[in-house]
Amino acid sequence: MKTLLLVFHIILCFVMIAVVLLHRGKGAELGAAFGGGSSQTLFGPRGAATFLNKVATVVAVLFMLSSFFLTYMTTRTKSVISDVNVPAQTQPLKPAQQPSGEQPQQK
């Protein structure tokens, strides 16, 4: 489920980038005054702007919701540290005993 949501989130990222890049800049109205031909667009003179605004709003809301769900699913999982088995109290290590008759070597 987490992988599917992550793929959906990445697709939303690319769609949002595309929709924002398709938006017309604020200075585009001045170009239309000098014969830019904005009345011959596919969606009409203002139809493309409102359509792209609605698409951008929907994509932004879906992006935010998927971000919240990804955060929730990531923080809900168990920690790796909680799965480690810690042994009970252990006895301290004793120094290795030398066999009788041998002297420790000193350098």
Residue, then its C-alpha position, 0 to 999 in steps of 0.5 A: m500500500k505504501t509503495l502504491l501511494l508513493v508511486f501515486h505521489i510521484i505521478l502527482c508531482f509531475v502532473m503538478i509541474a506540468v500544470v504550473l508550467l502550462h499556466r499563462g504568465k501575468g504579462a500575457e494580457l498585454g500581448a493579446a492587446f497587440g494581436g496575440g490571438s488569444s481569442q482563438t485558443l482551444f478553451g476560449p479567451r478565459g476558458a484555459a485559465t480557469f480550467l488550468n486553475k481548477v486542475a491545479t487546485v485539484v492536483a495540489v489538494l491531492f498532492m497534500l493529501s498524499s503527503f499527509f498519508l505518506t507521513y502517517m504511514t511512515t511514522r506508524t511503522k515499528s522502529v528497527i531498534s524495537d525488533v532487536n533482542v537484547p540479552a539479559q544481564t550477562q556475566p562479566l568476562k573473566p581473563a583467560q586463564q593460563p595453563s599451569g607451568e607456563q609463564p606469560q610472555q613479556k616483551 
